[in-house]
């Protein structure tokens, strides 16, 4: 398993990060615990979760169950807590299943962190992330009509200072080691960095945004920021919610798949997306590659990649995905991928 730097922390994280968002709904606790065991045995050293999980479906009744599933594994294996980094996220404005949609603030972070620590049965979080910014985000297909003109710069910067000072208090208390962003923009990330450096407050070490062969918003301004500021990408949905596996081609819905819960895969399932997947499946077939392995191995080639977060409903899926670390893409494969990207840019 290749290791990459986590910001300027001196910590090395595995090129693949174990995602957990189905644990507690699609994936039972016993199976989730078996996934943790397998991932750690195969070299994964970071697990990502969030206080709002599980998904598929999201509900107020199950909110927090994923953290509790992980916490039960930690309680049963206390000596292994130091074997991996634990990343979780505080939910933000508008998500009604958590704190009735309250925005991120000192008060909500204090509540969320204490709840997460209790659910996870741990004394500290290695990477504490803001799930999305209070001012809004262009992630999750909101890029098509994104309009930041209602944002108030003064209020945004004041909010950032409040959050950074709050995080500093928890860092000093030993409850948080490092701080990351999610669903964030270049401007937003740059402001977090500027304020932290100007006031000697916790520095952003990573950004968790969507990234895959089908979703490459990160390739431009965020890539430049990552390079110059040593803030790596934790890519979520590197398999495009399963699209890149090919299992939805022909507009089918396999039993117990994500689409059986979310019909349009969060806005990803479009005619253009299915056409783009056909192109990537053809590349994989041409070069004798498994499409899942190709999609994950391609993430490794990106210069800003810290880790690709992938989830598995079953242990067999996890075992298969982990095989991607043994795959190296040739120049010929990368050339064909570049051609396909030009032919099928941003298909959803």
N, C-alpha and C positions, 0 to 999 in steps of 0.2 A: 504494500500500500504506500503510494507516494504521500509525502507530507509537505504541507505548505505553511507559510508564516501567517499567524493571526495578527494582522496589523504590526505595530511596533512593540508587541508584548513580549517577544522572545519565545512565545508558545508556538509549537508546531501542531497543526491539525491535519487529520487525514483528508485525502482528496474526495472521499465520500463521507457524507454525514447522514446518519440514520434519522429519517423523519418519522413522526409518530401520530400524525393527525387522525388516523383511522382507529387507533387503539381505544377501545371502549365502545365502539359501534361495530364497524365491519370486522375488527380484529379483537378477539377475546383476550382477556388478561393473560391466560396461560400461553397463548401463541405470541403475544407481545413480549413476554419475558423470554421465550425461546429465541425471538428475534434479537433481543439485546445480547443474549449469550453468544449467538452466532456472530453478530457484527463485531463484538469485542474480540472474539477469537480470531477473526479474519483481519484485524488491524484497524477497524474503525475506532476512533477515539473521541467522537462528538455526537451527541444526541440532541435533536432540536424538538421543542414542543412549544406550547402556548397555553395561557390560561383559558382561552376560548375553545380549545379542542375538547372532544373529538368533533370531526366533521362527518359529513355523509350519513345522516344529516346533521346540521348544526341545530342545537336546541338548548333552551334554558335548563331543561331537566338534566341533561348530560354534561353541561358545561363544567369543565374541571376534571372530568373523569380520566382523561389521558394523563394529566399530571399525577393523579392518584394511582394509576396503573404503574407508572414509573416509580413513584414513591414506595409502592409495595415491593418492587424489585430491590430497591436500595435498602429497604428495611430488612429484607431477607439476605442481602449481600453487603453488609456495612463495610467490610474490609475492601470492597472493590470501588467505593465511591471515588477514590483518587485515580482510577484507571481511565476515566473519560471526562470530557468537559460536558457540562449540562447547560444547554441554552434554552431560555424560555422568553415569553413576550408578554407585555402588558397591553391589554386591548385599549382602543382609543374611541374617539368620538363617534357616536351614531350606532354602535353595536348594542342593541337593546337587551341582549341576553346576559350582558355583564354590566352591573352597576347602572342599569337603565340607560345605557348609552352615554354616560358621563365622559367628558374629554379627559385626556391625560393631564394630570396636575400633581402637585406634591401630595395632596390627600389621596388621590386614586393610586398613585405609585405605592404609597405606604400601605394601603389596603391590599393591593394586588400582590406586592412582594411578600407580605406576611402570609397571605393565603397560599401563594405558590410554594413558599418554604415549608409550610405545614403539609400541603398536599404531596409534595415531592419527598418529604421526610428527610430533609437535608438542612444543613446550617448555612449554606451559601449557594449562590448561582454563579457559574463561571462566566456566562455571557447573558446579560439582561438587555432585551431589545424592546424598542417601541414598535408595536405592530404596524402602525401607520401614523402619519403626522396629523395633528389636530386640524391643520389648515386644509387637509384633503390630499389626494394623491391621484396621479394619472395611471396607476396600476389597475389591474382587473378590468381591462377594456375601457377604462374611463379616458384613455388617451385620445379616443376618437372625437370627443367634444370637450377636452380639457380647457378650462378658462380660469386662470389664476387672478383675474382682475378684481375679485372680491376680497383677496387676501389683504391683511393689514400688517405691514412690515413691523411696525413698532410693537404690536401685540405679539406677533410671532417671536420676535427676538426676546421679549420679556418672558414669554412662556419657556423658551429654550434655556434662559438663565435659571429660571425656577427649577426646571427639570435637572439641569446639570448640578446645581447646588444640592438638590435632593439626592441625586445619585452619589455625589461626593460624600454625603453623610453616611450612606449605606456602604460605600467602599471603606470608609474609615471604621465602620462598625464590623467589617468583615463579612457582610451579607451578600455583597456583590463584588466580583473580581474585575469584570470588564463590561463595557457598554457598547451596544450596537444598535443600528437602525434597521428598519424594514419598510419596504414600499416607499422609499424616499427618493428625492430628486437630487440633481447635481447642486442646484442652488441651496437647497435645504442642508445637504451634507456639508457643503462648504461653510455655511453659517455655524453649524454645530462645531466644526473644527476650529473656526476662527474664535468663537467665544471660549472654547475650552482652552485654547492656547493663550488667549489674552488674559484669562482669569485663573489659570492653573487649575482647571477642573477636568474631570474624566474625559479622555479623548476617544472618539469613535474608533473602533477597531475593525468594524465590518458593516456591510450593508446587505440585507437579505431582500433581494428583488427577484422577480420571475425572470428566468433566462433558459432558453433552449434553442434548438435549431429553428423553431417556429416563432420564437419571441426574443428579438435581439435589440431591444431598446437600449440595453446597457452598453452596446458596442461603441457609442460615440462619446458624449460628454462624461458619462460616468466612468468609462474606461480610462479617460485622461485623468480624471480625479483619482481613481484607484492607483494609477501608476505614480503620480506625483506626491500623493499623500499617504501611501502605504495603507490604504483601506480596501481590503479584498472583498470580493463578492461571495456571499453564500447564496447560491442559486437555488431557488425553489421551483418546482415543476420542471426539472430538466428533461423529463419525458413527456412534457406537455399534457399532463393529466392522463397519461397512458396512450395518447394519440400516436406517438412515435413508435410504440410497440407494434402498431398495425392492427390491433385487435378490434378497432372500430371501423375499419375500412369496409365499404359496402353499406355504410350507415346502419351497422348492427349494434345490438346492445347485449353483450355477454352477460349471463346470469351473475349476480353479486358483484358486478363491476361498478366503477364509480358512476358511470352513466345511468345505471339502474336507480341511482339516488338523485343525480343531477343531470337532467337530460341533455343540456347543451354544454356540459363540462365547464360551467362558469363562463360561457360566451366563447369558448375555444372551438367548439364543434361547428364549423362552417364548411360550405362547399369548397371554398378556396383552401381551407386547412386540409381537407381530405385529399385534394389534388396535390398539395405540397408534400403531404406524407407519402403519396404514391412515388414522388420523385426521390425522396430519401430512402424509401424501401427498395427502390430500383438500384440505388447506389450500393446499399448493403448487399443486395443479391449479387450485383456485378462483381463485388470484391470478396464475396464469401464471408460476409460479416453478419452477425446477429444484429438486428436493428437496435435493440436495447443497448447492447454493448457499444455499438457505434455512437449512439447519442450520448452516452455517459463518457466514453473515451474522448469524444470531441470536446466536451467541457474541460477536460484536462489540458487541452491545447491552448486554451484561452489565457492570455498573460495576466489577467486580473483575477483569475479564479482562486478563491481560497478553498471552497469545498462545494460540492453539488449535493443538495439535500434530496434524497429519494426515499419514498415510502413503499412499503410492501404490505399487501393485505395478508399474504400467507408466507410461511417460512420458505416454501419452494421458490416464490417470486424473489425473496431476499437473496437466496442462494444464487439464483441466476444473475441478478443484477450485480452482485459482488464480483462475478466473473469478468466484469468490464475492466477491472484493474490490470488484467493480463493482456489487454488488447492495446496495441499501438497502431495508430492510423498512419498509413503511408502518405507520401506527398500526392500520389494519384487520387487517393480517397479525399484528401483535403481540397484538392482542385475541383473535384466533382461536386463536393459540398458547396464550395464557393459559387460555382455555376448555378446550382439549384437555388441558392439563396437569392441571387440576382433575378432569377426567373419567378421566385415565389416570396417576395419580401412581405413581412408582416401579414400573414394570411388570416389573422384574427385580431 
